[in-house]
Amino acid sequence: MNLPELHTHLWDALRLGASPTRSAFTIWQLATLGLDGAPQLRSIVLREADESTGTLAFHTDRRSPKLADIDADDRVAMLSLDLDRHVQLRLNGRARPVQDGARVRRMWDGARPHTLILYQTPHAPGTVIAQPEDGHVPSEPAHSGFDNFTLVEVVLDAIEYLDLTPGQHCRAVFRRDDGAWRGQWIAP
Ligand SMILES: Cc1cc2nc3c(=O)[nH]c(=O)nc-3n(C[C@H](O)[C@H](O)[C@H](O)COP(=O)(O)O)c2cc1C
């Protein structure tokens, strides 16, 4: 595979990861800089991958600490792994909550109900509660949860590919420079 073919292959993998079909790149680890400067890491589900704009998107609770991190410093890193194929993808970008209300509403309307229930919880994620049940969604929730639902977009500026298949190790990085992606092979 040459670099342009690899770039196409990577965006295919990102699109598949963002599709409703579960794939190796559905779940990502998202790193932010915590408000105290320490790194913070958590899993998220990839929901959109748009090659034309070089952006990914995931949804989250408006009240979650990761949004405060992003508000203070929008730099994020993301990592996911296809264990069967020995492939790691590592991304860098800048995150921001999507302000386009119609786009957020479309994402909400297209999501599976069991995903959206989480946004009806009465307490902000991370709130101390007396027992696990106190964090459950009430049987008659006061609201749909839409007000807590946020779509976060990550504008990528680097995509790194590492394939550690025995006998054919391969690593490349694509960086965005003035809107165009430039790839280079690098040592694994
Ligand atoms: C399989 C799995 C998928 C998850 N997907 C998301 C997600 O798409 N968005 C999200 O905000 N949190 C998701 N979470 C929960 C986060 O990992 C995290 O615990 C939560 O968002 C609180 O993070 P914060 O305190 O850093 O804001 C997921 C957790 C698991 C185990």
The ligand as an SDF file (V2000), in Angstrom:
LIG
                    3D

 31 33  0  0  0  0  0  0  0  0999 V2000
  -18.0550    1.1760   26.1280 C   0  0  0  0  0  0  0  0  0  0  0  0
  -18.1330    2.5960   26.6220 C   0  0  0  0  0  0  0  0  0  0  0  0
  -18.5230    3.6070   25.7630 C   0  0  0  0  0  0  0  0  0  0  0  0
  -18.6230    4.9170   26.2160 C   0  0  0  0  0  0  0  0  0  0  0  0
  -19.0150    5.8980   25.3350 N   0  0  0  0  0  0  0  0  0  0  0  0
  -19.1020    7.1670   25.7650 C   0  0  0  0  0  0  0  0  0  0  0  0
  -19.4470    8.2200   24.8460 C   0  0  0  0  0  0  0  0  0  0  0  0
  -19.6800    8.0120   23.6450 O   0  0  0  0  0  0  0  0  0  0  0  0
  -19.5110    9.4850   25.3370 N   0  0  0  0  0  0  0  0  0  0  0  0
  -19.2490    9.7610   26.6460 C   0  0  0  0  0  0  0  0  0  0  0  0
  -19.3250   10.9330   27.0340 O   0  0  0  0  0  0  0  0  0  0  0  0
  -18.9150    8.8000   27.5350 N   0  0  0  0  0  0  0  0  0  0  0  0
  -18.8260    7.5110   27.1160 C   0  0  0  0  0  0  0  0  0  0  0  0
  -18.4650    6.5260   28.0000 N   0  0  0  0  0  0  0  0  0  0  0  0
  -18.1990    6.8950   29.4150 C   0  0  0  0  0  0  0  0  0  0  0  0
  -16.8270    7.5720   29.5310 C   0  0  0  0  0  0  0  0  0  0  0  0
  -15.7950    6.6340   29.3040 O   0  0  0  0  0  0  0  0  0  0  0  0
  -16.6280    8.2870   30.8630 C   0  0  0  0  0  0  0  0  0  0  0  0
  -16.6770    7.3920   31.9200 O   0  0  0  0  0  0  0  0  0  0  0  0
  -17.6720    9.3870   31.0820 C   0  0  0  0  0  0  0  0  0  0  0  0
  -17.9800   10.0550   29.8760 O   0  0  0  0  0  0  0  0  0  0  0  0
  -17.1760   10.4110   32.0930 C   0  0  0  0  0  0  0  0  0  0  0  0
  -15.9850   10.9870   31.5900 O   0  0  0  0  0  0  0  0  0  0  0  0
  -15.4210   12.4050   32.0970 P   0  0  0  0  0  0  0  0  0  0  0  0
  -15.5500   12.3810   33.5830 O   0  0  0  0  0  0  0  0  0  0  0  0
  -14.0070   12.3910   31.6620 O   0  0  0  0  0  0  0  0  0  0  0  0
  -16.2160   13.4930   31.4490 O   0  0  0  0  0  0  0  0  0  0  0  0
  -18.3210    5.2160   27.5640 C   0  0  0  0  0  0  0  0  0  0  0  0
  -17.8940    4.2000   28.4170 C   0  0  0  0  0  0  0  0  0  0  0  0
  -17.8100    2.9200   27.9690 C   0  0  0  0  0  0  0  0  0  0  0  0
  -17.3630    1.8430   28.9340 C   0  0  0  0  0  0  0  0  0  0  0  0
  1  2  1  0
  2  3  1  0
  2 30  2  0
  3  4  2  0
  4  5  1  0
  4 28  1  0
  5  6  2  0
  6  7  1  0
  6 13  1  0
  7  8  2  0
  7  9  1  0
  9 10  1  0
 10 11  2  0
 10 12  1  0
 12 13  2  0
 13 14  1  0
 14 15  1  0
 14 28  1  0
 15 16  1  0
 16 17  1  0
 16 18  1  0
 18 19  1  0
 18 20  1  0
 20 21  1  0
 20 22  1  0
 22 23  1  0
 23 24  1  0
 24 25  2  0
 24 26  1  0
 24 27  1  0
 28 29  2  0
 29 30  1  0
 30 31  1  0
M  END
$$$$
